[in-house]
Amino acid sequence: MLRNVGSNWVLTLVAIASTYFLTPFIIHTLGAEGYGIWTLITAITGYVSLLALGVPMACVRYLAQHVAEGDVKKVNQTIGSCAGMYLMMGAAALLIGAMLTGVFVLLYDIPPSLRGSADLALGLMVLQVSAAFIGFLPEGIMFAHHDFVLRNLVRVSGVILRLGLTLGLLLLNTSLVVLALIQIICFVFDLTVSLLLVRWRYPAIRLSLADCDRQTVKQIFSFSVYVLLLTAGARLCFETDALVIGATLGVSEIPYYAVANSLIVYLMDFIIAIAAVVAPMATMLGTQGKWDELREIFLKWSKVALSVTVMAGLFLIVLGPRFLAWWIDPSFEHPSGRVLQIIMVSSLLFLPVRGVALPILMGLGKPKAPTMAFLGAGILNLLLSILLAHPLGLVGVALGTAIPNVLFAVVVLVMACRELHITLGRYVGYVVPRAALGALPVLALLLWFKVGLDVRTIMGLIAAGTAMTFLFGLTWVFFVYRDDPYVNLRGPLERLRVWSRA
């Protein structure tokens, strides 16, 4: 399991590194308004992807179950049924995307010089999202077989391809249309390579619409409806803010929020890398009745998720604003920095639950309650963001995201503990105290870099991050995970001692 999670983490780190170069490059190339419009386009087309109706997660869940049972016929029926559903969803997405293009034209005040390219870019992105539904199929097959490493190699290649194309083509033609075309090229590359790998790795699997089965479609749809609502809640929580800001504060304000939010989203992707492995693992262990192993995974990986969140989160809270000032522009330090700090504080509770507790409930086929909780959090986020945007500006929008996230985390954590027959006290007692105490020296070190040394340059930020990581590693090895009942560090430490002596 660690190998699969590790490959997901490598993918996330590569994506973060790519964003590190691309975000300031795109902002400075397109300008604040151009980048704001691009953020609007991606947010709008993101809602088109909701037409997937949760089928990708449902596909992985049932494929993982049938693979664990060794039933090749049901595996092929699930694949054929999903393929038919994806084709219908793609056709519907084209129609709805055309309608959203009209809304985009009427609702948002786009500068005349950018109107034509913005409309065309939106149309191309709708086309890409519509075609992307079928791209979920090979990924679902590989995830169900726990073939995360190979799949992530393809995705890493796609990230590198996108980086090279963006840096090269955008210099030749500074246009929103070019950005949209790059997304289409990268999608075609990913789909082609993934389909070839599926045919090579799993010769018994067929990708045929002839295997589409009505009963299987009904079964997938009954589960996927909840996943759809779950995805809608996630969109409302993290993708709607740009739409609210564009309509209430203006498109020029979107970059200040989007840049800060992107750091949280990439940290969330790092934690969701755990979720991608935990969900099919929960399905397999639940099917086999191995509840003790599942409870161990829940506790162990919740502590890992909290540890990763604390390490990155403390840096973002203390020195994140100054990193934004260096990374993008000094004008981003104050407005973007406050947004980053507010959302990150709430994420200390939200991300470990989102990364472990939620996927375990989904993997066990218990989607209803957490889905409604996430959808409720998303709706509350939208309402609070609209209410607080005018009086508080970007801070109000950030609070509109942070408050529902905390409420969601508390509710879903209680649900997961009940489902696994673990008391909340046992969960908190294992996961929280040592991690919280271990965070104190790390926090003190970061505050010393900020207040005592007043670091602002990239070398100072790198030094602070390096020192923090070193102290964090020592603290977590010799205190947080010392004598841990689920994580045995004695073997790796002994091998490290032998290696150092040699």
The 8 nearest C-alpha neighbors of each residue, nearest first, counted from 0:
[[1, 3, 2, 4, 276, 277, 5, 280],
 [0, 2, 4, 3, 5, 6, 273, 276],
 [3, 1, 5, 0, 4, 6, 148, 147],
 [4, 2, 6, 0, 5, 147, 1, 148],
 [3, 5, 7, 1, 6, 273, 2, 272],
 [4, 6, 8, 2, 3, 7, 1, 9],
 [5, 7, 9, 3, 8, 148, 4, 2],
 [8, 6, 272, 4, 10, 5, 9, 11],
 [9, 7, 5, 11, 6, 10, 269, 12],
 [8, 10, 6, 12, 11, 7, 13, 5],
 [11, 9, 7, 13, 8, 12, 155, 14],
 [10, 12, 14, 8, 13, 9, 269, 15],
 [13, 11, 15, 9, 14, 10, 8, 16],
 [12, 14, 16, 10, 15, 11, 17, 9],
 [15, 13, 11, 17, 12, 16, 18, 10],
 [16, 14, 12, 18, 17, 13, 19, 11],
 [15, 17, 19, 13, 18, 14, 12, 20],
 [16, 18, 14, 19, 15, 20, 21, 13],
 [17, 19, 21, 15, 20, 16, 22, 14],
 [20, 18, 16, 17, 21, 15, 22, 23],
 [21, 19, 18, 17, 22, 24, 23, 16],
 [20, 22, 18, 24, 23, 19, 25, 17],
 [21, 23, 25, 24, 18, 20, 19, 26],
 [24, 22, 26, 327, 25, 21, 27, 20],
 [23, 25, 21, 27, 22, 26, 28, 20],
 [24, 26, 28, 22, 27, 23, 29, 21],
 [27, 25, 23, 30, 29, 28, 34, 24],
 [26, 28, 30, 24, 25, 29, 23, 31],
 [29, 27, 25, 26, 30, 24, 173, 169],
 [28, 30, 33, 26, 25, 27, 34, 173],
 [29, 31, 26, 27, 33, 32, 28, 34],
 [30, 32, 34, 33, 251, 26, 35, 254],
 [33, 31, 35, 251, 34, 30, 36, 250],
 [32, 34, 29, 36, 30, 35, 31, 37],
 [33, 35, 37, 31, 36, 32, 26, 29],
 [34, 36, 32, 38, 253, 250, 33, 37],
 [35, 37, 39, 33, 38, 34, 32, 40],
 [38, 36, 34, 40, 39, 35, 33, 41],
 [37, 39, 35, 41, 36, 40, 42, 34],
 [40, 38, 36, 42, 37, 41, 43, 35],
 [41, 39, 37, 43, 42, 38, 121, 44],
 [40, 42, 38, 44, 43, 39, 45, 37],
 [41, 43, 45, 39, 40, 44, 238, 38],
 [44, 42, 40, 45, 46, 41, 39, 47],
 [45, 43, 47, 46, 41, 42, 125, 40],
 [46, 44, 42, 48, 43, 47, 41, 49],
 [45, 47, 44, 48, 49, 43, 42, 234],
 [46, 48, 44, 49, 45, 50, 92, 96],
 [47, 49, 50, 45, 46, 51, 128, 44],
 [50, 48, 51, 46, 47, 52, 227, 231],
 [49, 51, 52, 48, 47, 88, 92, 91],
 [50, 52, 49, 53, 54, 48, 88, 132],
 [53, 51, 227, 50, 54, 223, 49, 224],
 [52, 54, 227, 223, 226, 51, 55, 56],
 [53, 55, 57, 223, 52, 56, 58, 51],
 [56, 54, 58, 57, 53, 135, 59, 139],
 [57, 55, 59, 58, 54, 53, 60, 226],
 [56, 58, 54, 60, 223, 55, 59, 219],
 [57, 59, 55, 56, 60, 61, 54, 62],
 [60, 58, 139, 62, 56, 143, 57, 61],
 [59, 61, 57, 63, 58, 62, 279, 56],
 [62, 60, 64, 63, 58, 59, 65, 57],
 [61, 63, 59, 65, 64, 143, 60, 74],
 [64, 62, 143, 66, 60, 61, 65, 59],
 [63, 65, 61, 67, 62, 66, 283, 68],
 [64, 66, 68, 62, 70, 67, 63, 74],
 [65, 67, 69, 63, 68, 64, 62, 70],
 [68, 66, 64, 65, 69, 63, 283, 70],
 [67, 69, 65, 66, 70, 64, 63, 286],
 [68, 70, 66, 67, 65, 71, 74, 64],
 [71, 69, 65, 68, 72, 73, 66, 74],
 [72, 70, 74, 73, 69, 75, 66, 65],
 [73, 71, 75, 74, 70, 76, 77, 65],
 [72, 74, 76, 75, 71, 70, 77, 65],
 [73, 75, 71, 77, 72, 76, 62, 65],
 [76, 74, 78, 72, 77, 73, 205, 79],
 [75, 77, 73, 210, 79, 78, 74, 211],
 [78, 76, 80, 74, 75, 79, 81, 73],
 [77, 79, 75, 81, 76, 80, 82, 74],
 [80, 78, 211, 210, 208, 82, 76, 207],
 [79, 81, 211, 77, 83, 82, 78, 216],
 [80, 82, 84, 78, 83, 79, 85, 77],
 [83, 81, 79, 85, 80, 84, 78, 86],
 [84, 82, 80, 86, 81, 85, 208, 79],
 [83, 85, 81, 87, 82, 86, 88, 80],
 [86, 84, 88, 82, 132, 133, 87, 83],
 [87, 85, 89, 83, 88, 84, 82, 90],
 [88, 86, 84, 90, 89, 85, 91, 83],
 [89, 87, 85, 91, 86, 90, 92, 50],
 [88, 90, 129, 92, 86, 87, 91, 130],
 [89, 91, 87, 93, 92, 88, 86, 94],
 [92, 90, 88, 94, 89, 93, 95, 87],
 [93, 91, 89, 95, 129, 90, 94, 96],
 [92, 94, 96, 90, 91, 95, 129, 97],
 [95, 93, 91, 97, 96, 92, 98, 90],
 [96, 94, 98, 92, 97, 93, 99, 91],
 [95, 97, 99, 93, 98, 94, 125, 92],
 [96, 98, 100, 94, 95, 99, 93, 101],
 [97, 99, 95, 101, 96, 100, 94, 102],
 [100, 98, 102, 96, 101, 97, 103, 95],
 [99, 101, 103, 97, 98, 102, 96, 104],
 [100, 102, 104, 99, 98, 103, 105, 97],
 [101, 103, 99, 105, 100, 104, 106, 98],
 [104, 102, 100, 101, 106, 105, 107, 99],
 [103, 105, 101, 102, 106, 107, 100, 118],
 [106, 104, 102, 103, 107, 101, 108, 100],
 [107, 105, 103, 102, 104, 108, 246, 101],
 [108, 106, 109, 103, 105, 104, 246, 245],
 [107, 109, 110, 106, 250, 104, 105, 249],
 [108, 110, 114, 107, 111, 113, 36, 104],
 [109, 111, 112, 113, 114, 108, 32, 33],
 [112, 110, 114, 113, 109, 115, 108, 116],
 [111, 113, 110, 114, 115, 109, 116, 117],
 [114, 112, 111, 110, 116, 115, 117, 109],
 [113, 115, 111, 117, 116, 109, 112, 110],
 [116, 114, 118, 117, 113, 119, 112, 111],
 [115, 117, 119, 118, 113, 114, 120, 176],
 [118, 116, 120, 114, 115, 119, 113, 121],
 [117, 119, 121, 115, 120, 116, 114, 122],
 [120, 118, 122, 116, 121, 117, 123, 115],
 [121, 119, 176, 117, 123, 122, 118, 179],
 [120, 122, 124, 118, 119, 123, 40, 117],
 [123, 121, 119, 125, 120, 124, 118, 126],
 [124, 122, 126, 120, 125, 121, 179, 127],
 [125, 123, 127, 121, 126, 122, 179, 128],
 [124, 126, 122, 128, 123, 127, 96, 44],
 [127, 125, 123, 129, 124, 128, 130, 122],
 [126, 128, 124, 130, 129, 125, 183, 131],
 [127, 129, 131, 125, 130, 126, 124, 48],
 [130, 128, 89, 126, 92, 127, 131, 93],
 [129, 131, 127, 128, 132, 89, 126, 133],
 [130, 132, 128, 134, 133, 129, 127, 135],
 [133, 131, 134, 85, 130, 135, 129, 89],
 [132, 134, 135, 85, 131, 136, 130, 82],
 [135, 133, 131, 132, 136, 190, 137, 138],
 [136, 134, 133, 138, 132, 137, 55, 139],
 [135, 137, 139, 134, 138, 133, 140, 82],
 [138, 136, 140, 139, 135, 194, 193, 141],
 [137, 139, 141, 135, 136, 140, 142, 150],
 [138, 140, 59, 142, 136, 137, 141, 143],
 [141, 139, 137, 143, 138, 142, 136, 144],
 [140, 142, 146, 144, 138, 143, 139, 145],
 [141, 143, 145, 139, 144, 140, 146, 147],
 [144, 142, 63, 140, 59, 145, 141, 62],
 [143, 145, 141, 142, 146, 140, 63, 66],
 [146, 144, 142, 143, 147, 141, 3, 276],
 [145, 147, 141, 144, 142, 148, 149, 150],
 [146, 148, 150, 3, 145, 149, 142, 151],
 [147, 149, 151, 6, 150, 146, 3, 152],
 [150, 148, 152, 151, 147, 146, 153, 141],
 [151, 149, 147, 153, 152, 148, 154, 146],
 [150, 152, 154, 148, 153, 149, 147, 155],
 [153, 151, 155, 149, 150, 154, 156, 148],
 [152, 154, 156, 151, 150, 155, 157, 189],
 [153, 155, 151, 157, 156, 152, 158, 150],
 [156, 154, 158, 152, 157, 153, 10, 151],
 [155, 157, 153, 159, 154, 158, 160, 152],
 [156, 158, 154, 160, 155, 159, 185, 161],
 [157, 159, 155, 161, 160, 156, 162, 154],
 [158, 160, 162, 156, 161, 157, 163, 155],
 [159, 161, 157, 163, 158, 162, 156, 164],
 [162, 160, 158, 164, 159, 163, 165, 157],
 [161, 163, 159, 165, 160, 164, 17, 158],
 [162, 164, 160, 166, 161, 165, 167, 159],
 [165, 163, 167, 161, 168, 166, 162, 160],
 [166, 164, 162, 167, 168, 169, 163, 161],
 [165, 167, 163, 164, 169, 168, 162, 170],
 [168, 166, 164, 165, 170, 169, 163, 171],
 [167, 169, 171, 170, 165, 164, 166, 172],
 [168, 170, 173, 172, 171, 165, 167, 166],
 [169, 171, 168, 172, 167, 173, 166, 28],
 [170, 172, 168, 169, 173, 167, 166, 174],
 [173, 171, 169, 170, 174, 168, 177, 167],
 [174, 172, 169, 170, 171, 29, 28, 175],
 [173, 175, 176, 177, 172, 169, 178, 116],
 [174, 176, 178, 177, 120, 116, 117, 179],
 [175, 177, 120, 179, 174, 178, 116, 180],
 [178, 176, 180, 174, 179, 175, 181, 169],
 [179, 177, 181, 175, 176, 180, 182, 174],
 [178, 180, 176, 182, 181, 177, 120, 124],
 [181, 179, 177, 183, 182, 178, 176, 184],
 [180, 182, 184, 178, 179, 183, 185, 177],
 [181, 183, 185, 179, 180, 184, 186, 178],
 [184, 182, 186, 180, 181, 185, 127, 187],
 [185, 183, 181, 187, 186, 182, 180, 188],
 [184, 186, 188, 182, 183, 187, 157, 189],
 [185, 187, 183, 189, 188, 184, 190, 182],
 [188, 186, 190, 184, 185, 189, 191, 183],
 [187, 189, 185, 191, 186, 190, 192, 184],
 [190, 188, 186, 192, 187, 191, 193, 185],
 [191, 189, 193, 187, 188, 134, 192, 194],
 [192, 190, 188, 194, 193, 189, 187, 195],
 [191, 193, 195, 189, 194, 190, 188, 196],
 [194, 192, 196, 190, 195, 191, 137, 189],
 [195, 193, 197, 196, 191, 192, 137, 190],
 [196, 194, 192, 198, 193, 197, 199, 191],
 [195, 197, 199, 193, 194, 198, 200, 192],
 [198, 196, 194, 200, 199, 195, 201, 193],
 [197, 199, 195, 196, 202, 201, 200, 194],
 [198, 200, 196, 197, 201, 202, 195, 194],
 [201, 199, 197, 198, 196, 202, 195, 141],
 [200, 202, 203, 204, 197, 198, 199, 196],
 [203, 201, 204, 198, 199, 200, 197, 205],
 [204, 202, 201, 205, 71, 198, 75, 200],
 [205, 203, 202, 201, 75, 206, 71, 198],
 [206, 204, 207, 75, 203, 78, 202, 79],
 [207, 205, 79, 78, 204, 208, 75, 82],
 [206, 208, 209, 79, 205, 210, 211, 78],
 [207, 209, 79, 210, 211, 83, 82, 206],
 [208, 210, 207, 211, 79, 212, 76, 80],
 [211, 209, 79, 76, 208, 207, 212, 75],
 [210, 212, 80, 79, 208, 209, 76, 83],
 [211, 213, 215, 214, 80, 76, 210, 216],
 [214, 212, 216, 215, 217, 211, 80, 218],
 [213, 215, 217, 216, 212, 218, 219, 211],
 [214, 216, 218, 212, 217, 213, 219, 77],
 [215, 217, 213, 219, 214, 218, 80, 220],
 [218, 216, 220, 214, 215, 219, 221, 213],
 [217, 219, 215, 221, 216, 220, 214, 222],
 [220, 218, 216, 222, 217, 221, 223, 57],
 [219, 221, 223, 217, 222, 218, 216, 224],
 [222, 220, 218, 219, 223, 224, 217, 225],
 [223, 221, 220, 219, 224, 225, 57, 218],
 [222, 224, 53, 226, 220, 54, 225, 57],
 [225, 223, 227, 226, 222, 221, 220, 52],
 [224, 226, 228, 223, 227, 222, 370, 366],
 [225, 227, 53, 229, 223, 228, 224, 230],
 [228, 226, 53, 52, 224, 230, 225, 229],
 [227, 229, 231, 225, 226, 230, 370, 374],
 [230, 228, 370, 226, 232, 227, 231, 373],
 [231, 229, 233, 227, 232, 228, 226, 234],
 [232, 230, 228, 234, 229, 233, 227, 235],
 [231, 233, 374, 377, 373, 235, 229, 230],
 [234, 232, 230, 236, 231, 235, 237, 229],
 [235, 233, 238, 231, 236, 237, 232, 230],
 [234, 236, 377, 232, 239, 233, 237, 238],
 [237, 235, 377, 233, 234, 380, 400, 232],
 [236, 238, 234, 235, 239, 233, 240, 400],
 [239, 237, 234, 42, 240, 235, 236, 241],
 [240, 238, 235, 242, 241, 237, 234, 243],
 [239, 241, 243, 242, 238, 244, 237, 396],
 [240, 242, 244, 243, 239, 253, 245, 39],
 [241, 243, 245, 239, 240, 244, 246, 39],
 [244, 242, 240, 246, 241, 245, 247, 239],
 [243, 245, 248, 241, 247, 246, 242, 240],
 [246, 244, 250, 249, 242, 243, 247, 248],
 [245, 247, 243, 244, 249, 248, 242, 107],
 [248, 246, 244, 245, 249, 243, 388, 389],
 [247, 249, 244, 245, 246, 252, 250, 392],
 [250, 248, 245, 251, 252, 247, 246, 244],
 [249, 251, 245, 253, 252, 35, 32, 36],
 [250, 252, 32, 249, 253, 31, 35, 254],
 [253, 251, 250, 254, 255, 249, 248, 244],
 [252, 254, 35, 250, 256, 255, 251, 241],
 [255, 253, 257, 256, 35, 252, 258, 31],
 [256, 254, 335, 253, 257, 252, 258, 331],
 [255, 257, 254, 253, 259, 258, 335, 260],
 [256, 258, 254, 260, 259, 255, 253, 261],
 [257, 259, 261, 260, 256, 255, 254, 262],
 [260, 258, 339, 335, 261, 256, 257, 262],
 [259, 261, 257, 263, 262, 258, 256, 264],
 [260, 262, 264, 258, 263, 259, 257, 265],
 [263, 261, 265, 260, 264, 259, 266, 258],
 [264, 262, 266, 260, 261, 265, 267, 343],
 [265, 263, 267, 261, 266, 262, 268, 260],
 [266, 264, 268, 267, 262, 263, 261, 269],
 [265, 267, 269, 263, 268, 264, 262, 270],
 [266, 268, 264, 270, 265, 269, 271, 263],
 [269, 267, 265, 271, 266, 270, 272, 264],
 [268, 270, 266, 272, 267, 271, 11, 8],
 [269, 271, 267, 272, 354, 268, 273, 304],
 [272, 270, 274, 354, 268, 273, 269, 267],
 [273, 271, 7, 270, 269, 275, 274, 4],
 [272, 274, 271, 4, 275, 276, 270, 354],
 [275, 273, 271, 354, 277, 276, 272, 358],
 [274, 276, 272, 273, 277, 278, 271, 279],
 [277, 275, 274, 273, 278, 279, 280, 4],
 [276, 278, 274, 280, 275, 279, 281, 273],
 [277, 279, 362, 358, 281, 359, 280, 276],
 [280, 278, 282, 281, 277, 362, 63, 60],
 [279, 281, 277, 283, 282, 278, 284, 276],
 [282, 280, 362, 278, 284, 279, 283, 359],
 [283, 281, 362, 279, 285, 280, 363, 284],
 [282, 284, 280, 286, 281, 285, 64, 279],
 [285, 283, 287, 289, 281, 286, 282, 288],
 [284, 286, 288, 282, 287, 283, 281, 289],
 [287, 285, 283, 284, 288, 282, 64, 289],
 [286, 288, 284, 285, 289, 283, 67, 290],
 [289, 287, 285, 286, 290, 284, 283, 291],
 [290, 288, 284, 287, 292, 291, 285, 293],
 [289, 291, 293, 292, 288, 294, 285, 284],
 [290, 292, 294, 293, 289, 295, 296, 288],
 [293, 291, 295, 290, 294, 289, 296, 284],
 [292, 294, 290, 296, 295, 291, 297, 284],
 [295, 293, 297, 291, 296, 292, 290, 298],
 [294, 296, 292, 298, 293, 297, 299, 291],
 [297, 295, 293, 299, 294, 298, 300, 292],
 [298, 296, 294, 295, 300, 299, 301, 293],
 [297, 299, 301, 295, 296, 300, 294, 302],
 [300, 298, 296, 302, 301, 297, 295, 485],
 [299, 301, 303, 302, 298, 297, 296, 304],
 [302, 300, 304, 298, 303, 299, 351, 355],
 [301, 303, 430, 305, 300, 299, 304, 306],
 [302, 304, 300, 306, 301, 305, 307, 299],
 [305, 303, 351, 301, 307, 302, 306, 300],
 [304, 306, 308, 302, 351, 303, 307, 309],
 [305, 307, 303, 309, 304, 308, 302, 310],
 [308, 306, 310, 304, 309, 305, 303, 311],
 [309, 307, 305, 306, 312, 311, 310, 304],
 [308, 310, 312, 306, 307, 311, 313, 305],
 [309, 311, 307, 308, 312, 313, 306, 314],
 [312, 310, 314, 308, 309, 313, 307, 315],
 [313, 311, 309, 315, 314, 308, 310, 316],
 [314, 312, 316, 315, 311, 310, 309, 317],
 [313, 315, 317, 312, 311, 318, 316, 319],
 [314, 316, 319, 312, 313, 318, 317, 311],
 [315, 317, 340, 313, 314, 319, 312, 318],
 [318, 316, 314, 315, 319, 313, 445, 446],
 [317, 319, 321, 314, 315, 320, 316, 322],
 [318, 320, 315, 322, 321, 316, 317, 314],
 [321, 319, 336, 332, 323, 322, 318, 324],
 [320, 322, 324, 323, 318, 319, 332, 455],
 [321, 323, 319, 325, 320, 324, 326, 318],
 [322, 324, 326, 320, 321, 325, 332, 327],
 [325, 323, 329, 332, 328, 321, 322, 331],
 [324, 326, 322, 323, 327, 328, 321, 329],
 [325, 327, 323, 324, 322, 328, 23, 19],
 [328, 326, 23, 323, 324, 325, 331, 329],
 [327, 329, 324, 330, 331, 325, 326, 323],
 [330, 328, 324, 331, 332, 325, 327, 323],
 [329, 331, 328, 332, 324, 333, 334, 327],
 [332, 330, 335, 329, 324, 328, 333, 334],
 [333, 331, 324, 320, 336, 329, 330, 323],
 [332, 334, 336, 335, 331, 337, 320, 330],
 [335, 333, 336, 337, 331, 332, 255, 338],
 [336, 334, 255, 338, 331, 259, 337, 333],
 [335, 337, 320, 339, 333, 332, 338, 334],
 [336, 338, 340, 339, 335, 334, 333, 341],
 [339, 337, 335, 341, 336, 397, 340, 394],
 [338, 340, 259, 336, 337, 342, 341, 343],
 [341, 339, 316, 343, 337, 338, 342, 344],
 [340, 342, 338, 344, 343, 339, 337, 397],
 [343, 341, 401, 345, 339, 344, 340, 397],
 [344, 342, 346, 340, 345, 341, 339, 312],
 [343, 345, 346, 341, 342, 347, 340, 316],
 [344, 346, 401, 342, 343, 347, 405, 348],
 [347, 345, 349, 343, 348, 350, 344, 342],
 [348, 346, 345, 344, 349, 308, 350, 309],
 [349, 347, 346, 350, 345, 351, 405, 408],
 [348, 350, 346, 408, 352, 347, 404, 405],
 [349, 351, 353, 346, 352, 354, 348, 347],
 [352, 350, 304, 354, 305, 353, 301, 349],
 [353, 351, 356, 350, 354, 355, 349, 408],
 [354, 352, 350, 357, 351, 355, 349, 356],
 [353, 355, 274, 271, 351, 270, 352, 350],
 [354, 356, 352, 274, 358, 357, 353, 301],
 [357, 355, 352, 359, 415, 358, 412, 353],
 [356, 358, 360, 353, 359, 355, 352, 361],
 [359, 357, 278, 361, 360, 274, 355, 356],
 [358, 360, 362, 278, 356, 361, 357, 281],
 [359, 361, 363, 365, 357, 358, 362, 366],
 [360, 362, 358, 366, 364, 363, 359, 365],
 [363, 361, 278, 282, 359, 281, 364, 360],
 [364, 362, 360, 282, 361, 365, 281, 359],
 [363, 365, 361, 362, 366, 360, 222, 282],
 [366, 364, 360, 361, 363, 367, 368, 362],
 [367, 365, 361, 370, 364, 369, 225, 368],
 [366, 368, 370, 369, 365, 225, 371, 372],
 [367, 369, 371, 370, 366, 372, 365, 414],
 [370, 368, 372, 371, 367, 411, 366, 373],
 [371, 369, 229, 373, 367, 372, 368, 366],
 [370, 372, 374, 368, 373, 369, 375, 367],
 [371, 373, 369, 375, 370, 374, 407, 376],
 [374, 372, 376, 232, 370, 375, 371, 229],
 [373, 375, 232, 377, 371, 376, 372, 229],
 [374, 376, 372, 378, 373, 377, 371, 379],
 [375, 377, 403, 373, 379, 374, 378, 380],
 [378, 376, 235, 232, 236, 380, 374, 375],
 [377, 379, 381, 375, 380, 376, 374, 382],
 [380, 378, 376, 382, 377, 381, 383, 375],
 [381, 379, 399, 377, 400, 383, 378, 382],
 [380, 382, 378, 384, 379, 383, 385, 377],
 [383, 381, 379, 385, 384, 380, 386, 378],
 [382, 384, 399, 386, 380, 385, 381, 387],
 [385, 383, 396, 399, 381, 387, 382, 386],
 [384, 386, 382, 388, 383, 387, 381, 243],
 [387, 385, 383, 384, 388, 382, 389, 390],
 [386, 388, 395, 384, 385, 390, 391, 389],
 [389, 387, 392, 395, 385, 396, 391, 384],
 [388, 390, 392, 387, 391, 386, 247, 248],
 [389, 391, 387, 388, 392, 395, 386, 394],
 [392, 390, 395, 388, 394, 387, 389, 393],
 [393, 391, 388, 395, 394, 389, 390, 396],
 [392, 394, 396, 395, 397, 388, 391, 256],
 [395, 393, 397, 392, 396, 391, 338, 398],
 [394, 396, 387, 391, 398, 388, 393, 397],
 [395, 397, 384, 399, 393, 394, 398, 388],
 [398, 396, 394, 400, 399, 395, 338, 342],
 [399, 397, 401, 395, 400, 396, 402, 394],
 [398, 400, 384, 383, 380, 396, 397, 401],
 [401, 399, 380, 397, 398, 402, 403, 236],
 [402, 400, 398, 342, 404, 345, 403, 399],
 [401, 403, 404, 405, 400, 398, 399, 406],
 [404, 402, 376, 406, 405, 401, 380, 400],
 [405, 403, 407, 401, 402, 406, 349, 408],
 [406, 404, 408, 407, 403, 402, 345, 349],
 [405, 407, 403, 409, 404, 408, 410, 402],
 [408, 406, 404, 410, 405, 409, 372, 403],
 [409, 407, 349, 405, 411, 406, 410, 352],
 [408, 410, 412, 406, 407, 411, 413, 405],
 [409, 411, 407, 413, 408, 412, 406, 414],
 [412, 410, 414, 413, 408, 409, 369, 407],
 [411, 413, 415, 409, 414, 410, 408, 356],
 [412, 414, 416, 411, 410, 415, 417, 409],
 [415, 413, 411, 417, 412, 416, 418, 410],
 [416, 414, 418, 412, 417, 413, 356, 411],
 [417, 415, 421, 413, 419, 418, 414, 420],
 [416, 418, 420, 414, 415, 419, 421, 413],
 [417, 419, 415, 416, 420, 414, 421, 360],
 [418, 420, 416, 417, 421, 415, 294, 290],
 [421, 419, 417, 418, 416, 422, 415, 294],
 [422, 420, 416, 419, 417, 423, 425, 426],
 [421, 423, 425, 424, 416, 426, 420, 417],
 [424, 422, 426, 425, 427, 416, 421, 413],
 [423, 425, 427, 422, 426, 428, 421, 429],
 [426, 424, 428, 422, 423, 427, 429, 421],
 [427, 425, 423, 429, 424, 428, 430, 422],
 [426, 428, 424, 430, 431, 429, 425, 423],
 [429, 427, 425, 426, 424, 430, 431, 432],
 [428, 430, 426, 427, 425, 431, 432, 298],
 [431, 429, 302, 427, 428, 426, 432, 301],
 [430, 432, 427, 434, 435, 433, 428, 429],
 [433, 431, 435, 434, 436, 428, 430, 429],
 [434, 432, 479, 436, 435, 437, 431, 478],
 [433, 435, 437, 431, 432, 436, 479, 438],
 [436, 434, 432, 438, 433, 437, 431, 439],
 [437, 435, 433, 438, 439, 434, 432, 440],
 [436, 438, 434, 435, 439, 433, 474, 479],
 [437, 439, 435, 441, 436, 440, 442, 434],
 [438, 440, 442, 441, 436, 437, 443, 435],
 [441, 439, 443, 442, 438, 444, 437, 470],
 [442, 440, 444, 438, 439, 443, 467, 471],
 [441, 443, 439, 445, 440, 444, 438, 446],
 [444, 442, 440, 446, 441, 445, 439, 447],
 [445, 443, 447, 441, 442, 446, 440, 448],
 [446, 444, 448, 442, 447, 443, 449, 441],
 [447, 445, 449, 443, 448, 444, 450, 442],
 [448, 446, 451, 444, 450, 445, 449, 443],
 [449, 447, 452, 445, 446, 451, 450, 454],
 [450, 448, 453, 446, 447, 454, 452, 451],
 [451, 449, 453, 447, 446, 452, 448, 454],
 [450, 452, 447, 448, 453, 449, 446, 454],
 [451, 453, 448, 454, 450, 449, 447, 459],
 [454, 452, 449, 450, 451, 448, 455, 447],
 [455, 453, 459, 452, 449, 448, 456, 460],
 [456, 454, 321, 459, 453, 460, 457, 325],
 [457, 455, 459, 458, 454, 460, 325, 322],
 [456, 458, 460, 459, 461, 455, 325, 322],
 [459, 457, 461, 456, 460, 462, 455, 463],
 [458, 460, 462, 456, 454, 457, 461, 463],
 [461, 459, 457, 463, 462, 458, 464, 456],
 [462, 460, 464, 458, 463, 459, 465, 457],
 [463, 461, 459, 465, 460, 464, 466, 458],
 [464, 462, 460, 466, 461, 465, 467, 459],
 [465, 463, 467, 461, 462, 466, 468, 460],
 [464, 466, 462, 468, 467, 463, 461, 469],
 [465, 467, 469, 463, 468, 464, 462, 470],
 [466, 468, 464, 470, 465, 469, 471, 463],
 [469, 467, 471, 465, 466, 470, 472, 464],
 [468, 470, 466, 472, 471, 467, 465, 473],
 [471, 469, 473, 467, 472, 468, 474, 466],
 [472, 470, 468, 474, 469, 473, 467, 475],
 [473, 471, 469, 475, 470, 474, 476, 468],
 [474, 472, 470, 476, 471, 475, 477, 469],
 [475, 473, 471, 478, 477, 472, 476, 437],
 [474, 476, 479, 472, 478, 473, 480, 477],
 [477, 475, 473, 480, 474, 478, 472, 481],
 [476, 478, 481, 474, 475, 473, 479, 480],
 [477, 479, 481, 474, 475, 480, 476, 437],
 [478, 480, 475, 433, 481, 434, 437, 476],
 [481, 479, 483, 476, 478, 475, 482, 477],
 [480, 482, 478, 477, 483, 479, 476, 475],
 [483, 481, 480, 484, 487, 486, 488, 478],
 [482, 484, 480, 481, 486, 485, 487, 479],
 [485, 483, 486, 482, 487, 480, 299, 481],
 [484, 486, 483, 299, 487, 295, 298, 296],
 [487, 485, 483, 484, 488, 480, 299, 482],
 [488, 486, 489, 485, 483, 490, 484, 482],
 [489, 487, 490, 491, 492, 486, 476, 480],
 [488, 490, 492, 487, 491, 493, 494, 482],
 [489, 491, 493, 492, 488, 494, 487, 495],
 [490, 492, 494, 493, 488, 489, 495, 487],
 [493, 491, 495, 489, 494, 490, 488, 496],
 [492, 494, 496, 490, 495, 491, 489, 497],
 [493, 495, 497, 491, 492, 496, 498, 490],
 [494, 496, 492, 498, 493, 497, 499, 491],
 [497, 495, 493, 499, 494, 498, 500, 492],
 [498, 496, 494, 500, 495, 499, 501, 493],
 [497, 499, 495, 501, 496, 500, 494, 493],
 [500, 498, 496, 501, 497, 495, 494, 493],
 [501, 499, 497, 498, 496, 495, 494, 493],
 [500, 498, 499, 497, 496, 495, 494, 493]]
